[in-house]
């Protein structure tokens, strides 16, 4: 079968032939991969900035945003059947007994760092024609969501963030419903949709012009878009009076510090982006500390997601389709064959969200 391999030592990315996988446990499920989303993490791996092949392998099969169809189930699998659509979880628990989150199925909160991740760290990914996965790590998707289900995994990041925001606010008594999302890529747009569906008056700020497709897509969901060309982030925050939640989805360090300046008293700053490369940045650390302390602000980072977040993402995709028909579909701006991987992964980003159609 065909798969897309990244060879770090060779600094090469190419389609490879693998033997088809075979179930080895009664709980295993054989899957036919339908689609795999392309994200910034994949591009960084293809720039050889990180990404670790499994032990004994000279390459890493790419892909972690996956939609697949069940082909075969093991005798111990009762919750899935042939023909079901599923989305697999990316991260697998570390082996240490002392890591309570991993033992409780919350490997997204692993305390040791010894987890593995499909298509990222020490575990082959899903950009292959077939994969085998333990049923415990699969989430069934309703057939009605077939066209948008590849968005489930990136959407889980926003779902986990919303859960963390609510937990912080409930514990500390913080209130307010004004949210600003910095960044209008797929992660930012999905975050904005989750916040809007969660009851926040949501605004998106990004570099793209206000006449661009991102602004049009967001407007169809009743979300205001503001271009950085017209208004700095801090000025947007001041104009809104108080920003209660600022969701950073750019991965640009300079934007993070602009975000803190825009965040209001008792506000929560959520960091989802990972900066690429190494660029020195001069900051006023004293002003940063004053803001955090005097405004009583909270900063939290979120990555990967729990099983609950996968369930919430599937439910919210259905909400989006009902409340804003076609908006989630518009996030996916191109589906491409596996042979187009070079331009997709090693060239400039295309549109909002690109997807590789494996089948």
Phi, psi and omega per residue, in radians:
X1 nan 2.743 3.127
X2 -1.528 2.533 3.059
X3 -2.608 2.795 3.137
X4 -1.817 2.016 -3.081
X5 -1.892 2.475 3.026
X6 -1.895 2.187 -3.085
X7 -1.919 1.664 -3.044
X8 -1.074 -0.726 -3.103
X9 -1.174 -0.670 3.104
X10 -1.389 -0.299 -2.996
X11 0.975 0.922 -3.093
X12 -2.343 2.646 3.057
X13 -2.290 2.153 -3.112
X14 -2.744 2.783 3.056
X15 -1.287 2.336 -3.123
X16 -2.192 2.842 3.052
X17 -1.765 2.242 3.090
X18 -2.161 2.640 2.977
X19 -1.155 2.472 3.091
X20 -1.038 2.460 -3.133
X21 -1.302 2.688 3.133
X22 -2.237 2.418 3.097
X23 -1.027 2.462 3.137
X24 -2.167 -0.007 -3.110
X25 -2.407 2.636 3.082
X26 -1.061 -0.345 -3.137
X27 -1.644 0.065 -3.102
X28 -1.375 2.658 3.098
X29 -2.272 2.246 3.066
X30 -1.585 2.301 -3.018
X31 -2.142 2.481 2.966
X32 -1.715 2.004 -3.085
X33 -1.280 2.271 3.137
X34 -1.728 -0.919 -3.073
X35 -2.516 2.623 3.045
X36 -2.372 2.208 3.114
X37 -1.347 2.642 3.107
X38 -1.881 2.287 -3.136
X39 -2.353 3.133 -3.137
X40 -1.070 -0.602 3.101
X41 -1.050 -0.758 3.123
X42 -1.075 -0.732 -3.127
X43 -1.161 -0.655 3.115
X44 -1.170 -0.653 3.069
X45 -1.114 -0.678 3.131
X46 -1.325 -0.170 2.950
X47 -1.660 0.054 3.071
X48 1.122 0.548 3.081
X49 -1.388 -0.539 2.994
X50 -2.828 -2.966 -3.024
X51 1.883 2.170 -3.048
X52 -2.197 2.098 3.094
X53 -1.142 2.799 3.029
X54 -1.079 2.723 3.114
X55 -0.970 2.303 3.106
X56 1.501 -0.046 -3.141
X57 -1.917 2.509 3.097
X58 -1.577 0.008 -3.130
X59 -2.528 2.836 3.094
X60 -2.061 2.152 3.004
X61 -1.268 2.262 -3.027
X62 -1.427 2.965 2.945
X63 1.848 2.098 3.088
X64 -2.302 -0.222 3.088
X65 -1.711 1.656 -2.888
X66 -2.154 2.462 2.897
X67 -2.118 2.268 -3.080
X68 -2.428 2.894 3.096
X69 -2.028 2.374 3.138
X70 -1.241 2.241 3.112
X71 -1.850 -0.644 -3.068
X72 -2.680 2.435 3.103
X73 -2.110 2.579 3.098
X74 -1.312 2.892 -3.066
X75 -1.133 -0.345 3.139
X76 -1.576 -0.037 -3.077
X77 -1.607 2.092 -3.115
X78 -2.027 -0.335 -3.025
X79 -1.632 -0.071 3.141
X80 -2.276 2.700 3.134
X81 -2.470 2.808 3.104
X82 -0.925 2.328 3.130
X83 1.667 -0.243 3.098
X84 -1.131 2.544 2.994
X85 -1.606 2.373 -3.100
X86 -2.435 2.718 3.005
X87 -2.125 2.173 -3.138
X88 -1.512 2.602 3.017
X89 -1.285 2.594 -3.029
X90 -1.525 -0.793 -2.991
X91 -1.641 2.502 3.062
X92 -2.027 2.594 -3.012
X93 -1.110 2.690 2.988
X94 -1.276 2.892 -3.062
X95 -1.572 0.033 -2.956
X96 -1.491 2.223 -3.123
X97 -1.099 -0.495 -3.092
X98 -1.342 -0.176 -3.134
X99 -1.511 1.662 -3.079
X100 -1.095 -0.724 3.119
X101 -1.010 -0.779 -3.137
X102 -1.141 -0.645 3.131
X103 -1.231 -0.390 -3.141
X104 -1.685 0.181 -3.134
X105 1.386 0.273 3.112
X106 -1.968 0.979 -3.128
X107 -1.117 -0.241 3.030
X108 -1.140 -0.310 3.125
X109 -1.952 0.450 -3.136
X110 -0.874 2.369 -3.102
X111 -1.690 -0.147 -3.063
X112 -1.818 -0.416 -3.057
X113 1.401 0.071 -3.104
X114 -1.656 0.351 3.022
X115 -1.207 2.903 2.984
X116 -2.122 2.704 -3.106
X117 -2.362 2.274 3.116
X118 -1.035 2.233 3.059
X119 1.303 0.108 -3.102
X120 -2.333 -0.951 -2.962
X121 -2.407 1.795 2.940
X122 1.125 0.294 3.078
X123 -2.575 2.242 -3.141
X124 -1.011 2.577 -3.133
X125 -1.583 -2.843 -2.958
X126 -1.835 0.099 -3.135
X127 -1.458 1.171 -3.136
X128 -2.543 2.846 -3.099
X129 -1.212 -0.572 3.105
X130 -2.465 2.612 3.021
X131 -2.459 2.809 3.024
X132 -2.078 2.335 -3.071
X133 -2.463 2.592 3.044
X134 -1.179 2.328 -3.089
X135 -1.018 -0.460 -3.128
X136 -1.109 -0.384 -3.062
X137 -1.838 0.364 -3.136
X138 -2.069 2.469 3.103
X139 -2.108 2.139 -3.120
X140 -1.287 2.470 -3.120
X141 -2.074 2.346 3.101
X142 -1.066 2.497 3.141
X143 -0.979 -0.521 -3.121
X144 -1.110 -0.327 -3.123
X145 -1.721 0.214 -3.069
X146 -0.875 -0.726 -3.035
X147 -1.287 -0.302 -3.065
X148 -2.153 -0.033 -3.003
X149 -1.127 -0.387 3.091
X150 -1.141 -0.230 3.102
X151 -1.470 -0.100 -3.060
X152 -1.009 -0.886 -3.056
X153 -1.073 -0.882 3.089
X154 -1.104 -0.521 3.111
X155 -1.179 -0.474 -3.128
X156 -1.086 -0.495 3.124
X157 -1.102 -0.755 3.095
X158 -1.173 -0.669 3.131
X159 -1.121 -0.751 3.098
X160 -1.105 -0.731 3.130
X161 -1.064 -0.769 3.133
X162 -1.083 -0.687 3.086
X163 -1.095 -0.711 3.117
X164 -1.173 -0.707 3.103
X165 -1.037 -0.836 -3.121
X166 -1.093 -0.695 -3.134
X167 -1.126 -0.782 3.117
X168 -1.071 -0.787 -3.093
X169 -1.171 -0.680 3.122
X170 -1.168 -0.676 -3.095
X171 -1.294 -0.535 -3.011
X172 -1.906 -0.088 3.133
X173 1.353 0.237 3.111
X174 -1.231 2.564 -3.119
X175 -2.344 -2.835 3.131
X176 1.658 2.618 -3.047
X177 -2.261 0.387 3.101
X178 -1.702 2.148 -3.121
X179 -2.192 2.464 3.030
X180 -2.155 2.288 3.055
X181 -1.850 2.187 3.081
X182 -1.713 1.962 -3.118
X183 2.044 2.266 -3.109
X184 -2.096 0.562 2.916
X185 -1.389 -2.972 -3.103
X186 -1.061 -0.738 -3.126
X187 -1.109 -0.746 3.131
X188 -1.157 -0.771 -3.125
X189 -1.139 -0.770 3.108
X190 -1.117 -0.670 3.060
X191 -1.076 -0.724 3.122
X192 -1.116 -0.709 3.122
X193 -1.132 -0.716 3.112
X194 -1.114 -0.763 3.139
X195 -1.137 -0.756 3.135
X196 -1.114 -0.760 3.104
X197 -1.146 -0.448 3.129
X198 -1.496 0.103 3.038
X199 1.740 0.120 3.129
X200 -1.567 2.467 2.941
X201 -1.334 1.859 -2.881
X202 -1.893 2.383 3.080
X203 -2.208 2.530 3.102
X204 -2.079 2.297 3.115
X205 -2.099 2.284 -3.137
X206 -2.814 3.128 -3.057
X207 -1.378 -0.424 -3.033
X208 -1.157 2.629 3.139
X209 -1.160 2.750 -3.104
X210 -1.295 -0.118 3.054
X211 -1.665 0.051 -3.044
X212 -1.431 3.017 -3.095
X213 -1.138 -0.525 3.125
X214 -1.094 -0.777 -3.136
X215 -1.115 -0.702 3.138
X216 -1.128 -0.771 3.127
X217 -1.058 -0.838 -3.103
X218 -1.140 -0.676 -3.138
X219 -1.070 -0.576 -3.134
X220 -1.219 -0.231 3.041
X221 -1.839 0.186 3.110
X222 1.306 0.396 -3.112
X223 -1.848 2.220 -3.124
X224 -1.329 2.391 3.093
X225 -1.997 2.354 3.121
X226 -2.211 2.210 3.140
X227 -1.503 2.466 3.060
X228 -1.088 -0.378 3.092
X229 -1.127 -0.480 -3.083
X230 -1.752 -0.562 -2.992
X231 -2.607 2.131 3.054
X232 -1.091 2.743 -3.080
X233 -1.080 -0.751 3.139
X234 -1.094 -0.646 3.120
X235 -1.175 -0.678 3.074
X236 -1.052 -0.783 3.125
X237 -1.066 -0.747 3.132
X238 -1.119 -0.677 -3.141
X239 -1.183 -0.519 3.124
X240 -1.366 -0.230 3.108
X241 1.600 -0.961 3.066
X242 -2.687 2.240 3.064
X243 -1.777 2.050 -3.067
X244 -1.512 -0.589 3.111
X245 -2.363 2.244 3.060
X246 -2.127 2.058 -3.026
X247 -1.852 1.861 -3.047
X248 -1.605 2.099 -3.057
X249 -2.329 0.619 3.131
X250 -1.887 -0.523 -3.042
X251 1.297 0.193 -3.133
X252 -1.743 2.008 -3.083
X253 -0.969 -0.649 -3.129
X254 -1.120 -0.556 3.111
X255 -1.225 -0.601 3.125
X256 -1.004 -0.745 -3.093
X257 -1.328 -0.523 2.963
X258 -1.113 -0.662 -3.122
X259 -1.098 -0.729 3.126
X260 -1.104 -0.622 3.101
X261 -1.173 -0.495 -3.114
X262 -1.492 -0.318 -3.032
X263 -1.326 2.382 -3.075
X264 -1.458 -3.108 3.080
X265 -1.074 2.403 3.134
X266 1.131 0.301 -3.086
X267 -1.396 2.821 3.120
X268 -2.063 2.160 3.055
X269 -1.775 2.160 3.135
X270 -1.889 2.192 3.121
X271 -1.830 2.126 3.103
X272 -2.064 -0.338 -3.043
X273 -1.535 2.596 3.061
X274 -1.959 2.133 3.140
X275 -1.185 2.371 3.086
X276 -1.621 2.558 3.126
X277 1.205 -2.966 3.131
X278 -2.276 1.941 3.134
X279 -2.195 2.211 3.095
X280 -1.153 2.519 -3.121
X281 -2.428 2.158 3.120
X282 -1.570 2.204 -3.122
X283 -2.287 2.759 3.023
X284 -1.595 1.569 -3.047
X285 -1.109 -0.599 -3.136
X286 -1.125 -0.761 3.120
X287 -1.135 -0.660 3.109
X288 -1.054 -0.825 -3.140
X289 -1.141 -0.684 3.127
X290 -1.067 -0.790 -3.140
X291 -1.054 -0.833 -3.101
X292 -1.055 -0.726 -3.078
X293 -1.372 -0.907 -3.035
X294 -1.234 -0.508 3.102
X295 -1.640 0.014 3.060
X296 0.993 0.818 -3.030
X297 -1.609 2.753 3.084
X298 -2.105 2.355 3.061
X299 -2.085 2.226 3.100
X300 -2.373 2.569 3.062
X301 -1.889 2.626 -3.139
X302 -2.444 2.350 3.100
X303 -2.640 2.645 -3.068
X304 1.002 -3.088 -3.043
X305 -2.751 2.766 -3.129
X306 -1.541 2.926 3.042
X307 -0.988 -0.632 3.112
X308 -1.073 -0.662 3.139
X309 -1.169 -0.601 3.071
X310 -1.131 -0.760 3.093
X311 -1.079 -0.720 3.126
X312 -1.148 -0.661 3.138
X313 -1.116 -0.742 3.126
X314 -1.125 -0.747 3.109
X315 -1.119 -0.727 -3.089
X316 -1.243 -0.552 3.049
X317 -1.044 -0.690 3.075
X318 -1.151 -0.666 3.078
X319 -1.091 -0.788 3.127
X320 -1.026 -0.793 -3.114
X321 -1.090 -0.621 3.136
X322 -1.346 -0.746 -3.038
X323 -1.436 -0.700 -3.110
X324 -2.285 1.322 -3.054
X325 -0.952 2.275 3.077
X326 1.529 -0.202 -3.079
X327 -1.182 -0.840 3.132
X328 -1.077 -0.692 3.106
X329 -1.067 -0.597 -3.109
X330 -1.240 -0.308 3.066
X331 -1.136 -0.605 3.119
X332 -1.464 1.880 -3.030
X333 -1.773 0.032 3.078
X334 -3.031 2.386 3.006
X335 -2.023 2.298 -2.989
X336 -2.322 2.673 3.092
X337 -1.289 2.854 3.141
X338 -1.003 -0.594 -3.113
X339 -1.137 -0.239 3.134
X340 -1.568 0.210 -3.016
X341 -1.058 -0.547 -3.088
X342 -1.046 -0.914 -3.140
X343 -1.169 -0.663 -3.081
X344 -1.197 -0.697 -2.981
X345 -1.776 -0.370 -3.099
X346 -2.124 0.017 3.039
X347 -1.870 -3.012 3.112
X348 -1.151 2.638 3.131
X349 -1.076 2.496 -3.129
X350 -1.929 2.187 3.038
X351 1.024 -2.648 -3.121
X352 -1.545 -0.938 -3.102
X353 -2.464 2.137 3.074
X354 -1.788 2.540 -3.109
X355 -2.288 2.407 3.031
X356 -1.665 2.095 3.110
X357 -1.516 1.815 -3.088
X358 -1.321 -0.623 3.139
X359 -2.128 nan nan
